[in-house]
Amino acid sequence: MQWYYKLLARRPQLVLVAVGIFSVACIVVALFTRKLPDFDDPTLGFEARGTSIGKRWTAWRNLLEETSAAGRLVANPKELTLGTNNHLQRRIPGEKAFRKRRKNKSKKKTSNTVIDGEASQKKHPKYGNKNIRMLKELYHNQSVANGEIISFEEYDNETMPHRSGRQEVWEYGRNQSYYTEEIGNKTMEKKRAKWDTLRKLKPPPEPIETHIPSDGFFCESPNKEYAHLVVQRVNHHLNDSMFELNAFLALCELEQKIVKVEHYGDICQRELTSDDCCRPWSIVNYATFLSNKSSCFELNEEDVAMVKTLLYDCFQYYHNMKLSNDCIRSSCIAPSECKQHNAVYNILHYLANVDFIRQNESAEFLNATMIFLPIARSIKSMDFYHSLSQVNLGNDLVSVVAMDIGLKNALFDECLLRDGWLIGLGGIFVVICMWLYTGSLFVTLMTVVAVAFSLGIAYFIYSFIFELTFFPFMNLLAVIVVVGIGADDAFIFLKIWQCTIADRMKCGAGIVIPIVPSTSSCNSGGSGAATRGACSDTLVEIMGSTLRHAALSMLVTSLTTAAAFYASYVSSITAVRCFGIFSGTAVMANYFLMVTWLPAAVSIAERISCLMLLKPFARVTHRCTIPFISIAHISRRIEDAIIDLIVTLPWLWITLLGTIGIMSGILVLHWPKLRLPDSPDFKLFISNHPFERYDSEYKDMFWFEKMYTTTETFKIPLRFVWGVLPVDRGNFLDPEQRGDLYFDESFNMSAPESQRWLLQFCRRIKNQTFYQTSYGLLLPNCFIEN
């Protein structure tokens, strides 16, 4: 390594240029050839992969995708056979006989009889094989030799002349089909030709939505996809109901304040007839509409009492699910007063809290109400939200306490970028501390550049070497880690550098100007080439001695830190895995720069400090270094005082710190101890933020939200799936790659013993105490009994 020490001491600029070009090249290539990180969904990646529950959850989501409109499976096989029956039968001879057999089979199914073993082993008609083959794709994923998926429909429609070249093994309830490579390649070519034709087609024109008030007052019924705000009583009125005249007038005033906010008219849904913004859906506007008033400020006590009586009388129809938000198209079994303009349903379902009216109770209490704005929940309302946050959304009686505008993830992304100045502020503090410690602004700036380069190199290795495409926002925390470790390594190197210089000066082996300001001269006697050669050799020896000690210390600290981060790769959470990989790589990249970039920068700073101490710069340099010398003296005194306290009172520190450690363990493990989150929603902001308050406090207070999330009225649905393997063979480092759906080849529903076991299983489930009868047409609900 002597050649490397000489290179750093005699040609440090070459090392700086080479490392700088390498680092800049890594940053440019990583930023301009890969898609930049996207934090639109900050919750992405915070889920367990590879666990027992995680595998089943992944398999269940893959099953849902396959049963969607674009999937290969259907929940009801009739959806497939009825949709393609006419098309298939035109190409199958003997269709009359096949229809007759199908009719007889359907009769057997409606009689609720179980097919015995002889019936299940009966030969299938030759010409009925095609329909059965299409049904069997529900259970098997077929592929050709090149790994691309081929559907049965494409094969049957386009490769019928090649039936003789197809090898087929099938049975009822279980089917495996294989394609020859030649047939598969031809099918793929036709598929690609179809896709090329579809790509050239122009998209259909977008339909123009017309928002005409159906009742002359509101544009339409409220919807969950509109922005909505929660309003509650404030101050000493918290225990009062909002369903009274003063609260309605205050709510009307608050609504008028909201619609006058800047950017509201730019994004609001408008009426086609008048080009005005649609009226917000609120309980006070519905009271105005039902009272046949033109403004909510014209309401009186009689109007409020009338609406309250109407809601109370019609509540039983809503509770029994006999009302809907469109009684004109759907048949609502209720009196005409309850169906009028769908007002009762919209108030109880969207605008009033769930405890507004209780079953079999005469009292009512409106604790909170909702205001739906005619604005879509999207990122287009970001400017409106910023304007809304500048307005006092409250008055003496009511106030907006929570809201959902569909901006939670987008606002988090914006705040993440906007709060970058905090990282910059921390970086400035670190720079000032390093400058005060080293006394060299050049070395300080080079250390900051090294930290930036280490992050760029780590991102290059992360995206190109490791080929990871998912970059969670949690990886940004690596900036704080690298800043701290980079500054720590720089302190270690400079401290050893100063100690090495001090030791050589004590031994009289030559004088070299240190990094810290000094009043020593650059000349050590003599002149000419001999002096320059002696100084150069001395610098090589100091560089070698410093690197031999500092490199080992920095290597141990970097390896232990990187190993701790890399150990998180065993975590089941994708975001934690990616964070560990990126942070560990950044730490090791920082070590590479600390043994190349930083020593070269210190060597150049040595020459700069030597030049500054020569006349005529000596006086200016001495004046500029006076504050640093004073700070160095103060810090040295503080350091000596701390050392004296530790040496003289060791038992005091052991007792004090041990007590603090024990108390901390009690607080963390016993009381109040760390608690796991009890909310299914991922928190992105502080607890009192209106978006977080809506998700954690008010979301379940309204029926339109609670009906999908409640566990009180409705039981937890239990779904039992057979024929699918609970595996997750996707990329655990990318939450969007969940792999494919794998079928259980040993699953055979046609076996009589399997059908009997499933029938008994359904009956045993229904006899359990936790079972609740499900109403309505549910085909997958114990279909074996149907």
Secondary structure, DSSP 8 states (H G I E B T S, - for coil): -HHHHHHHHH-HHHHHHHHHHHHHHHHHHHHHHS-----S-TTTT-SB-SSHHHHHHHHHHHHHHHTSTTSS--SSHHHHHHHHHHHHHTTSS-HHHHHHHHHHHHHHHHTT----HHHHTS---GGGHHHHHHHHTTT---B-TTS-B--HHHHHHH-GGGGGG-EEEEETTEEEEE--HHHHHHHHHHHHHHHHHHHHS------------SSSS-SS---TTEEEEEEEE-GGGTTS-S-SHHHHHHHHHHHHHHHTSTTHHHHS-B-TTT--B---B-HHHHHHHHTT-SSGGG--HHHHHHHHHHHHHHHHHHHTT---S-TTTS---S-HHHHGGGHHHHIIIIIBBTTSB-TT-S-B---EEEEEEEEESSGGGHHHHHHHHTS--B-SSEEEEEEE-S-HHHHHHHHHHHTHHHHHHHHHHHHHHHHHHH--HHHHHHHHHHHHHHHHHHHHIIIIIS------GGGGGHHHHHHHHHHHHHHHHHHHHHHHHHHHHHHTS-----SS-----S--S--THHHHHHHHHHHHHHHHHHHHHHHHHHHHHHHHHHHHHHGGGG-SBHHHHHHHHHHHHHHHHHHHHHTTHHHHHHHHHHHHHHHHTSTTHHHHHHHHHHHHHHHHHHHHHHHHHHHHHHHH-HHHHHHHHHHHHHHHHHHHHTSS-------SS---S-TTSHHHHIIIIIGGGBHHHHHHH-SSSS--------SB-----S-TT-TT------B-TT--TTSHHHHHHHHHHHHHHHTSTT-----S--TTTTGGG-
